[in-house]
Amino acid sequence: MAGAVTDPRLLWWVDRSAGLVALVLLTVVLALGVLATARTRLLTWRVLAQGVHRELPLVAAVLLAVHIGTAVVDSFVPLSPLDVVVPFAAGYRPVWIGLGTLALDLLLVVVLTSLLRARLGHRGWRAAHWSAYALWPLALVHALGSGSDMHAATVHRTGLACLVVVVAAAGWRLVAGSAPVVARLAGVVLLLLLLVAGARWAAHGPLAPGWAKRAAAPVGTADTGPT
């Protein structure tokens, strides 16, 4: 037991695991948010989806606190408390960590405005809530770009599954929506183009050999984490 506590890889695994589970929860939140706005006669489904959509961000925020806290404490990643709240200030992979910082800031905006919804009013809350749609892609790109374990099969498949869920939800919402046919078709085409562009970037970037070095990882950093 004592050996596990002093194992230098423990914080690294907790950091990565908490971040990955948080990404999954944010994916569920976004997908349910998209689907819950669709017009349907299944009132029970809408109420359930909206309820889960409101509560999961709080759980994701707790996991992100664990993810960030362990990253700051772990000496493997040279991050300061300021680096996790100020975008692109980190010396370690500043672009990819900065995207994660932006995602965190947006999540805090969503959570705080949801807690203060009664005071803000529906219009003010809704305006702030729209930022959630930028939160998820920032979190996904952050996970792909800054993670040093993206070649692990579990992480690989989880990221792909998150992408498929969001694309499927957005695609269904576009097809089943009440907007004009031309607008819906344009939305589907744009969604497919973004999917192809994202897949091409991932294949030639984070999922390609040598990404850790190209992402400006510290000298000696391995793709499988600390040893």
Secondary structure, DSSP 8 states (H G I E B T S, - for coil): -HHHHH-THHHHHHHHHHHHHHHHHHHHHHHHHHHHTS--S-HHHHHHHHHHHHHHHHHHHHHHHHHHHHHHH-TTS---GGGGTSTT--SSSHHHHHHHHHHHHHHHHHHHHHHTHHHHHHHHHHHHHTTHHHHHHHHHHHHHHH-S-TTSHHHHHHHHHHHHHHHHHHHHHHHHSSS-HHHHHHHHHHHHHHHHHHHHHHHHTTTSTTHHHHTT--TT--TT---
